């Protein structure tokens, strides 16, 4: 049996997925990158290979993707995350035509065809607003775990408009609203709406076609998922493991490259 590895090295987390000839996911590992890409990737790749009982030399082909893809010496090839996310999403749900990915430092929307090939994409990597970093700031502002934001948003009695499009100014605006007695639940809900509206602005620059898949760590936030559902008026597909879509796509492409 041959093994093919996909490594998605992101600014916040890194993931490794290994598939076999039969397209089965035989190993999956995730780690916080913590600024040292090579160390993080080596740690989870070694762990995945230990689970399989083989060494790195036994991998038939390895592709790296993501923010730090060029800093992965174990990879035979690098491919952009746009392509890898499209391939991974198509494998998980062949009906998907639009992909929303919100990572730690960027957000992107991807349009694909019926074969999972990229038709168009738009990325925002210039501003923290509309990214996971904005939500980390939101959690820190109200001193709550980031995983609790969705629950807080669900308890909101009304949505407060966050007018600032810059993350720094938005933070000041939210602190001011809280000091005026506005419940934090309402502010969090408004912040979620602001994220969804900003990313939806990217969607308007491509042709959004159902079905829509939402992946990346922010897809765990039920408030953001609901925000997209309400704003776009469509059901949002959230994969079982939102973090591994890019690494899965890279692994599938590694198998394809080796066997072509």
C-alpha positions as CSV (number, residue, x, y, z in Angstrom):
1,X,0.0,0.0,0.0
2,X,1.3,3.5,-0.9
3,X,0.8,6.6,1.2
4,X,0.4,10.2,0.1
5,X,0.7,13.2,2.5
6,X,-0.8,16.6,2.4
7,X,0.5,19.3,4.7
8,X,-1.4,22.5,5.3
9,X,0.9,25.0,7.1
10,X,-1.2,27.9,8.3
11,X,-0.4,31.0,10.3
12,X,-2.3,29.6,13.3
13,X,-2.4,25.8,12.9
14,X,-0.8,23.2,10.7
15,X,-2.4,19.9,9.6
16,X,-1.2,16.7,8.1
17,X,-3.5,14.3,6.2
18,X,-2.2,11.0,4.8
19,X,-4.3,9.0,2.3
20,X,-3.7,5.6,0.8
21,X,-4.2,4.2,-2.7
22,X,-7.9,3.7,-2.0
23,X,-8.4,7.3,-1.0
24,X,-8.9,6.4,2.7
25,X,-7.7,8.9,5.2
26,X,-5.3,6.8,7.3
27,X,-3.8,9.5,9.4
28,X,-4.7,13.1,10.5
29,X,-2.8,15.3,12.9
30,X,-3.1,19.0,13.8
31,X,-0.9,21.4,15.8
32,X,-0.7,25.0,16.7
33,X,2.0,26.5,14.5
34,X,3.3,29.0,17.1
35,X,5.5,30.8,14.6
36,X,7.8,27.9,13.9
37,X,6.5,26.2,10.8
38,X,9.3,23.7,10.2
39,X,9.2,22.5,13.9
40,X,5.4,22.2,14.0
41,X,5.1,20.4,10.7
42,X,7.9,17.9,11.6
43,X,6.2,17.2,14.9
44,X,2.9,16.3,13.5
45,X,4.3,14.5,10.4
46,X,6.4,12.3,12.7
47,X,3.4,11.6,14.9
48,X,1.2,10.6,11.9
49,X,3.9,8.4,10.5
50,X,4.4,6.7,13.9
51,X,0.7,5.9,14.0
52,X,1.2,4.3,10.5
53,X,4.3,2.5,11.5
54,X,6.4,3.9,8.7
55,X,9.1,6.5,8.0
56,X,9.0,9.7,5.9
57,X,11.0,7.9,3.2
58,X,8.0,5.5,2.7
59,X,5.7,8.3,1.6
60,X,5.2,8.1,-2.1
61,X,4.6,11.8,-2.6
62,X,4.0,14.8,-0.4
63,X,2.5,18.2,-1.2
64,X,2.5,21.2,1.1
65,X,0.0,24.1,0.9
66,X,-1.0,27.1,3.0
67,X,0.7,30.2,4.4
68,X,4.0,28.4,5.1
69,X,4.0,25.9,2.3
70,X,7.5,26.9,1.0
71,X,9.0,26.3,4.4
72,X,8.3,22.5,4.5
73,X,11.4,20.6,3.4
74,X,9.6,17.3,3.5
75,X,7.4,18.2,0.5
76,X,8.0,17.1,-3.0
77,X,5.9,20.0,-4.3
78,X,4.0,23.1,-3.2
79,X,0.4,24.0,-4.4
80,X,-1.6,27.0,-3.4
81,X,-4.3,26.6,-0.8
82,X,-7.0,27.8,-3.2
83,X,-6.5,24.7,-5.4
84,X,-6.2,22.3,-2.4
85,X,-9.3,23.6,-0.7
86,X,-11.3,23.2,-3.9
87,X,-10.1,19.6,-4.3
88,X,-10.7,18.7,-0.6
89,X,-14.2,20.3,-0.6
90,X,-15.1,18.4,-3.8
91,X,-14.0,15.1,-2.3
92,X,-16.1,15.7,0.9
93,X,-19.1,16.9,-1.0
94,X,-19.2,16.8,-4.8
95,X,-22.2,19.1,-4.9
96,X,-20.3,22.1,-3.4
97,X,-19.7,25.0,-5.9
98,X,-18.7,27.8,-3.5
99,X,-16.2,27.6,-0.6
100,X,-15.8,30.1,2.2
101,X,-12.6,29.7,4.2
102,X,-11.8,32.0,7.1
103,X,-8.4,31.4,8.6
104,X,-6.3,33.1,11.3
105,X,-5.0,35.9,9.1
106,X,-7.0,35.8,5.9
107,X,-10.4,35.0,4.4
108,X,-11.1,33.7,1.0
109,X,-14.0,32.6,-1.2
110,X,-13.6,30.1,-4.1
111,X,-15.9,29.2,-7.0
112,X,-15.5,25.7,-8.4
113,X,-17.0,23.7,-11.3
114,X,-18.6,20.2,-11.2
115,X,-15.1,18.6,-11.1
116,X,-13.8,20.6,-8.2
117,X,-11.6,22.8,-10.4
118,X,-11.2,26.4,-9.4
119,X,-13.2,28.9,-11.6
120,X,-12.6,32.0,-9.6
121,X,-11.5,33.2,-6.1
122,X,-11.1,36.3,-4.1
123,X,-8.9,36.7,-1.0
124,X,-8.6,39.2,1.8
125,X,-5.2,39.1,3.5
126,X,-4.7,42.8,4.0
127,X,-6.9,43.5,7.0
128,X,-7.7,41.5,10.2
129,X,-11.4,42.3,10.0
130,X,-13.2,39.2,8.6
131,X,-10.6,36.8,9.9
132,X,-10.0,34.5,12.9
133,X,-7.7,37.2,14.3
134,X,-10.7,39.6,14.6
135,X,-12.6,36.9,16.6
136,X,-9.6,36.3,18.9
137,X,-9.6,40.1,19.6
138,X,-13.4,39.9,20.2
139,X,-12.9,37.1,22.7
140,X,-10.1,38.9,24.5
141,X,-12.1,42.1,24.7
142,X,-14.9,40.3,26.6
143,X,-12.5,37.9,28.4
144,X,-14.3,34.8,27.1
145,X,-13.0,31.6,25.4
146,X,-13.1,32.0,21.6
147,X,-15.2,28.8,21.5
148,X,-17.9,30.5,23.6
149,X,-18.6,33.3,21.1
150,X,-21.2,31.3,19.2
151,X,-23.2,30.6,22.3
152,X,-23.0,34.3,23.4
153,X,-24.2,35.4,20.0
154,X,-27.2,33.0,20.2
155,X,-28.3,34.7,23.4
156,X,-28.4,38.2,21.9
157,X,-31.8,40.0,22.0
158,X,-30.9,42.3,19.2
159,X,-27.9,42.9,16.8
160,X,-25.8,46.0,17.4
161,X,-24.4,47.5,14.2
162,X,-20.6,47.6,14.3
163,X,-19.9,50.4,11.8
164,X,-16.0,50.3,11.8
165,X,-14.5,48.2,9.0
166,X,-11.0,48.3,10.6
167,X,-10.4,45.7,13.3
168,X,-8.6,48.3,15.5
169,X,-11.4,50.8,15.3
170,X,-14.0,48.1,15.7
171,X,-12.4,47.0,19.0
172,X,-12.6,50.6,20.3
173,X,-16.2,50.8,19.1
174,X,-17.2,47.6,20.9
175,X,-15.5,48.7,24.2
176,X,-17.4,52.0,23.9
177,X,-20.7,50.2,23.4
178,X,-20.1,48.0,26.4
179,X,-19.2,50.9,28.6
180,X,-22.6,52.4,27.6
181,X,-24.4,49.4,29.0
182,X,-25.0,47.5,25.7
183,X,-25.0,43.7,26.6
184,X,-22.0,41.9,25.4
185,X,-24.2,39.3,23.8
186,X,-25.7,41.9,21.5
187,X,-22.2,43.3,20.7
188,X,-20.8,39.8,19.9
189,X,-23.8,39.2,17.6
190,X,-23.2,42.5,15.9
191,X,-19.5,41.6,15.5
192,X,-20.4,38.3,13.9
193,X,-22.7,40.1,11.5
194,X,-19.9,42.4,10.6
195,X,-17.6,39.5,9.8
196,X,-20.3,37.8,7.6
197,X,-21.0,41.1,5.8
198,X,-17.3,41.7,5.1
199,X,-16.8,38.1,3.7
200,X,-20.0,38.4,1.8
201,X,-18.5,41.4,0.1
202,X,-15.9,39.0,-1.3
203,X,-18.7,36.7,-2.5
204,X,-20.2,39.5,-4.5
205,X,-17.0,39.6,-6.5
206,X,-17.4,36.0,-7.8
207,X,-20.5,34.1,-8.9
208,X,-21.9,32.4,-5.8
209,X,-23.5,29.1,-6.7
210,X,-25.1,26.7,-4.2
211,X,-24.0,24.5,-2.4
212,X,-21.8,26.6,-0.1
213,X,-19.2,25.0,2.1
214,X,-17.7,26.9,5.1
215,X,-14.4,25.6,6.3
216,X,-11.4,26.8,8.4
217,X,-11.3,27.1,12.2
218,X,-13.9,29.9,12.3
219,X,-16.5,27.5,10.9
220,X,-16.7,26.0,14.4
221,X,-18.4,29.3,15.4
222,X,-22.1,28.6,15.2
223,X,-22.8,32.3,15.3
224,X,-20.9,32.9,12.1
225,X,-22.5,29.9,10.4
226,X,-25.9,31.2,11.3
227,X,-24.9,34.7,10.1
228,X,-23.9,33.4,6.7
229,X,-27.1,31.3,6.5
230,X,-29.3,34.4,7.3
231,X,-27.3,36.8,5.1
232,X,-27.0,34.6,2.0
233,X,-30.3,32.8,2.3
234,X,-28.8,29.4,1.7
235,X,-27.9,26.3,3.7
236,X,-24.2,26.2,4.7
237,X,-22.4,22.9,4.6
238,X,-19.9,22.6,7.4
239,X,-17.6,19.5,7.1
240,X,-17.1,17.2,10.1
241,X,-13.5,18.5,10.6
242,X,-13.3,22.0,9.3
243,X,-9.5,22.2,9.7
244,X,-8.4,19.4,7.4
245,X,-9.9,20.4,4.1
246,X,-6.8,22.0,2.7
247,X,-4.4,19.2,3.9
248,X,-6.9,16.6,2.5
249,X,-6.9,18.3,-0.9
250,X,-3.1,18.4,-0.9
251,X,-2.9,14.7,0.0
252,X,-5.4,13.8,-2.8
253,X,-3.3,15.9,-5.3
254,X,-0.2,14.1,-4.1
255,X,-1.8,10.8,-4.9
256,X,-2.9,12.1,-8.3
257,X,0.6,13.5,-9.1
258,X,2.4,10.2,-8.2
259,X,0.0,8.0,-10.2
260,X,-0.3,10.2,-13.3
